[in-house]
């Protein structure tokens, strides 16, 4: 129990480098953080507050607007210090953001990647504020966390490659040069174009600029539909090597066609009995869209056996989580672990292709498969389905009267 009152006022003797609003937000955050640290010793509590204060004075932005690049720059600035001091300082700031995640003050932990051997180039100063403002506008619209993170990371990569330019001085020729120099897959190229178009459309709408250079970019065609389903043998091998926990993750991907982010977010409260002996799973899909899929009884029982709570608990806390203190594993980690179980070259997404292919070849009902997978268009579902060879042969033979 805390025996002394919050002492966050003391940090502001050096806060002359912060504007009043930023200083006030850090003061409020640190006061709440200090109260939450009541379970640790007073000495450790004081040390954590001291280190977070030093980080606040370095960051010079609101605690909820800190980016991963800013954390990288701060870590780099600690290089002259003793290793033990660096470890303590980074650990204490990481503790602060873990608390912020658990209390739903932030939706992504900017310190989660610290400890990497290679530090990325910092985002140019003139780009940082517009990108942060754009991310906040996405959150305000209810954009999914994965999309906000992906677009934020993509824009920061674009900014690093254009450090000599102001964000709104970019021309269509600059965009051509950047995109032409990248050896991306076609879908990645389409995604980067969509990211840039959305960013500059937002900039025009919010009167940050009057020109949208992306309007002159050519259309990027979608890739040819090529399904790559995992084979039954590949799936069976992975199941045989997995422990019960990761075996369940494999089953959710292969038997229900869930994406890695959807598997990561499975919660026992998402199971719903319809009163007729059948169980349905509420799936938290892309773009914060919900859908229901029927569950085999054995799979429903396996999920319930892990309850109550997230089936794959971790540190990722959603804005509208079932319980504010709960968190789940990151989608990236789930995908990585399942890829390690599957044969080389076979990804977790190949299990989703497997489900789509098997479901379609039952009665070739593409619209039902589309609904099960959570696709907005049957054209997308087509990319997941591999038509069975015997079905193609039967059609050819039927045409030729055999």
Secondary structure, 3 states (H helix, E strand, C coil): CCCCCCCHHHHHHHHHHCCHHHHHHHHHHHHHHHHHCCCCCHHHHHHHHHHHHHHHHHHCCCHHHCCHHHHHHHHHHCCCCCHHHHHHHHHHHHHHHHHHHHCCCCCCCCCCCCCCCCCCCCCCHHHHHHHHHHHHHHHHCCCCHHHHHHHHHHHHHHHHCCCCCCHHHCCHHHHHHHHHCCCCCHHHHHHHHHHHHHHHHHHHHCCCCCCCHHHHCCCCCCCCCCCCCCCHHHHHHHHHHCCHHHHHHHHHHHHHCCCHHHHHCCEHHHEEECCCCCEEEEEECHHHCEEEEEECHHHHHHHHCCCCCECCEEEECCCCCCCCCCCECCHHHHHHHHHHHCCCCCCCHHHHHHHHHHHHHHHCCHHHHHHHHCCCCHHHHHCCCCCCHHHHHHHHHHHCCC
